[in-house]
Amino acid sequence: MSERPNILIFMTDQQRGDSVLPSSQALMPNLDRFRAQGVTFSEAFCPSPHCCPSRATFLTGLYPSQHGVWNNVNVGNTLSQGLHDGVRLWSEDLSEAGYRMYFTGKWHVSNVESPQDRGWGGGHPTAGPRKPLPPGGSNPKPNPYEWAIYERIDRKVAPASRGEGEILRPGYGTYTHYGEKENPFNDQTVVNNALESIRGMEHSEQPWCQFVGTLGPHDPYCLPKQFLGMYNLEDIQLPPSFADRMQDKPGLYRRTRDRFDQLSEREHREAIRHYLAFCTYEDYLFGQVLDALDERGEADNTLVLFVSDHGDYMAEHGLWCKGLPCFRGAYHVPAIVRWPNGIAWPGRESDAFVSLADFAPTFLEMAGVTVAREFVGRSLTPFFRGEAPSDWRDAVFTQSNGNELYGIQRSVTTRDWKYVYNGFDYDELYDLRNDADEQRNLAEQADVDDTVLALSKRLWRFARETDDVCINPYIMVSLAPYGPGVALDS
């Protein structure tokens, strides 16, 4: 048996962090057993409520301002098609250190590179082929390919009324929020490919790393009927913040909710039912992977991580999916680690603030790989030993330039407060001790000025540490109540 552990990563897409906790409404039998065998990080967060920047952070240990991926790398109006020059992934380090690397499922880190370009040598990647950069550099003219979508829908007669779970969008096409579908997003196919890789590996002293990337429970919430049948609509409750009309929050938040206000309260509850059932389906798929690992007889020396790239609002504030509304549901992610040979006192839960950026230094330390570059993240290995570093972070920071509908947004969250700087609208401040559901925005109250100043200093200091350049002093864009200069104050 190799002293270096094998590493198995199961990353879902758009799964809420609370879906895997004991308080969740979601039925997660495999994760319940898994949680009892490892460490649950109950306060784990992504840096951006979007697939590509968060996955890039997971693989680099850096924030978007450092790795260069800000939004969907595949859309026509993308801000970047891939990583900054010189940015390296931990998968490349592990490959060079002798790990056998296997990848299956969702990539979504670069539109110009594939997993094989970044150290992943085996498996069944579903990412498309590498697309060479155009002549002249990495800033190509935007691709208007998405117009083909409208060429197909503009000939259809708009429906006179909504159907179940539908949202009418004239000129965009009707969106169906939930439904039934066998093998949604081909997730079972992705897992089957992973099972083939795991079962087909030769037993060797050389350790291996397997990444499994499913797409559920991403919207639209369409899943096999058998899992939906595990939930009764009568048992589904709307979240406490559902009635928040967000009159004290940015206009974009309200405008986003307007779309989902077409759904009745019963349809919102039905959507929650579908989302929770989708989480149960992902749990079922994860169980298949765990069974395959047991069949190999290598579970004791394999670190298994269950994680997601970002969360989902799930009807909080009347919202769904993810986007610029900077609420906890979109940023809070599951993160559970099992490693029988390396985790003391399994079954523990840690409420330390954990970031997706922490897994890069964690994997490298476990693999015995030393690198010269620095990370925003820190290794989680002390928590595996049951230790809590005294200097561990006491705040979480986020970076977003928008999810294809652009807008500068940065936030800082402590145990007591959450401050959101919105370059596109007025800011937000929430007293988390007394308003955990983030319903009352205090940013415009006169008596919170000292709090806003203190949090602004922290926000801009982090921006400076991560080479964030949203600091232009031009009069039309320097709109924060306290600008970057306060980061230089003692």
C-alpha positions, -999 to +999 in steps of 0.1 A: +000+000+000+013+034-010+020+058+019+006+086-003-032+084-004-053+079-035-077+108-041-112+105-053-133+136-059-170+136-066-181+172-076-217+179-082-230+211-098-251+237-080-257+218-048-265+237-016-242+232+013-270+226+037-284+197+016-258+173+031-262+184+068-284+166+093-309+194+093-316+191+056-349+180+041-329+160+015-328+123+018-291+114+016-285+078+029-251+073+013-239+107+025-253+101+059-231+071+062-202+088+046-204+118+069-202+095+099-169+082+086-151+115+079-151+153+086-179+176+075-170+212+068-203+228+075-191+263+066-175+258+032-178+284+004-171+290-032-155+323-043-181+330-071-216+317-076-207+303-110-193+271-124-162+282-142-146+306-117-153+283-088-139+252-105-108+271-115-104+281-079-108+245-068-081+234-092-056+263-086-061+274-050-065+310-063-093+335-066-107+347-100-086+379-099-056+356-099-065+327-122-084+348-147-117+329-151-146+351-143-176+336-159-188+309-184-158+303-207-180+289-234-205+317-240-203+343-268-198+372-244-173+355-221-148+377-202-121+350-206-118+317-224-095+302-199-068+307-173-042+334-172-008+325-186+014+309-161-014+296-138-008+260-128-032+234-115-025+209-087-034+181-112-003+189-131+018+187-099+003+153-089+008+140-124+045+149-123+048+134-088+037+100-102+000+100-096-021+082-122-047+108-131-083+100-143-110+125-152-146+120-161-175+144-164-177+182-163-145+203-169-157+239-175-124+255-166-112+265-200-125+267-236-090+264-251-076+235-230-089+201-220-082+181-188-055+162-207-036+195-212-035+199-174-022+166-161-053+144-164-041+114-184-069+089-183-106+084-178-135+096-200-135+134-201-167+149-215-151+183-222-150+192-258-118+191-279-092+218-274-099+250-294-067+267-304-065+304-297-070+326-328-040+343-344-029+375-326-034+364-290-061+355-264-086+383-269-107+371-298-138+389-312-169+377-294-186+348-310-223+355-319-231+318-322-260+320-297-281+338-323-288+304-337-309+297-307-332+326-316-334+316-352-350+284-340-374+299-315-386+330-333-407+310-357-426+293-328-460+308-317-457+320-282-481+301-259-512+318-247-507+306-211-482+289-189-479+252-184-468+235-152-435+249-139-431+271-170-418+306-172-428+326-203-401+347-218-411+364-251-383+364-275-362+341-253-383+310-254-403+293-227-383+280-198-394+248-179-382+249-144-386+212-134-398+179-146-389+142-151-360+128-171-341+096-171-303+100-169-304+138-165-273+156-179-260+121-187-248+119-150-253+081-149-231+078-180-204+100-163-205+078-132-205+046-153-173+059-170-158+066-136-167+031-124-150+016-154-119+036-146-119+027-109-125-010-116-100-011-145-070+004-126-042-020-121-032-024-084+001-006-080+023+012-055+017+042-077-012+062-062-041+075-083-065+104-085-100+102-099-122+132-106-159+126-111-179+156-123-217+153-125-240+182-135-269+176-111-287+191-092-283+220-117-314+236-131-337+227-148-346+202-121-355+172-142-348+138-127-359+102-127-394+097-114-384+071-088-365+097-067-392+123-070-416+097-055-396+098-022-409+132-014-445+145-006-454+179-017-474+184+015-441+182+035-423+209+015-421+243+032-410+276+016-379+292+031-384+320+057-371+346+033-395+337+005-418+366+013-389+391+011-397+414-018-362+429-015-373+465-017-342+475+003-319+456-020-304+462-055-330+465-083-313+437-102-323+413-074-360+423-077-359+422-115-345+386-113-372+376-089-398+390-113-391+360-136-398+335-109-428+353-097-447+337-126-446+305-105-473+300-079-463+292-043-473+256-050-450+255-080-422+269-059-428+241-034-429+217-063-395+230-075-381+225-040-394+190-041-376+184-074-344+200-063-342+179-031-350+147-051-323+157-075-299+158-046-310+123-036-303+111-071-268+125-068-264+107-035-274+075-053-248+080-079-222+088-053-230+055-035-222+036-067-187+052-067-182+043-030-192+007-037-167+005-066-139+018-043-149-008-017-146-035-043-110-025-050-102-029-013-084+005-013-109+026+007-087+029+038-059+047+019-081+068-004-092+103+005-127+108-008-141+143-012-177+151-018-181+187-029-199+211-052-188+241-073-216+265-060-250+264-044-286+274-054-310+299-039-338+272-038-366+298-034-348+320-008-360+355-014-382+340-042-351+333-063-337+302-080-305+289-095-275+313-089-264+348-099-254+382-087-278+383-057-251+377-030-270+354-007-256+325+013-275+298-007-255+305-038-221+304-021-225+278+006-213+244-007-210+208+007-175+196+016-171+163+033-138+144+035-133+107+043-099+091+047-097+062+072-059+061+073-056+099+078-086+113+097-088+111+135-121+107+153-144+103+122-179+117+124-168+152+133-182+185+120-161+216+117-176+251+114-144+267+104-146+289+073-134+268+044-129+278+008-127+258-024-092+273-026-081+252+003-081+219-016-051+227-038-026+230-009-044+201+009-039+177-019-003+187-025+006+183+011-010+149+013+009+139-019+042+151-004+046+177-032+063+210-024+057+239-047+072+274-048+040+293-057+016+307-031-021+300-027-050+320-013-062+287+003-046+268+032-042+231+037-070+214+057-048+186+070-048+200+106-085+195+107-080+159+096-060+154+128-086+171+149-067+203+153-080+238+147-052+263+138-054+294+160-047+317+131-074+302+107-094+327+087-123+345+104-139+358+072-150+347+038-145+368+007-163+366-027-155+379-062-179+382-090-180+403-122-214+389-130-229+358-146-231+370-182-251+399-171-222+418-158-217+438-126-188+443-102-196+427-068-173+419-039-183+408-004-168+400+030-186+378+056-176+373+092-195+355+120-214+387+128-217+407+096-219+404+058-211+435+036-216+435-001-201+461-024-222+464-055-206+485-082-238+484-102-262+495-074-264+503-037-246+481-012-258+456+013-251+450+050-266+422+071-265+415+108-260+378+106-264+372+144-300+386+142-308+382+106-294+348+094-318+348+064-304+381+051-337+399+048-330+433+063-304+455+045-288+479+070-263+495+046-281+529+044-286+533+082-264+560+097-255+540+128-236+513+109-210+536+093-182+523+116-191+487+107-191+495+069-157+511+073-142+482+092-155+457+067-145+478+037-109+478+050-110+440+051-126+437+017-100+460+000-071+444+018-081+411+004-085+427-030-049+439-027-036+405-016-053+388-046-043+414-072-079+424-077-081+454-101-117+466-095-101+498-080-104+524-108-106+559-093-125+575-122-153+596-108-180+576-127-170+543-113-154+550-078-187+545-061-179+525-029-185+544+003-149+537+013-124+531-015-093+509-018-072+535-001-086+525+033-068+492+029-035+511+034-046+526+068-031+511+099 
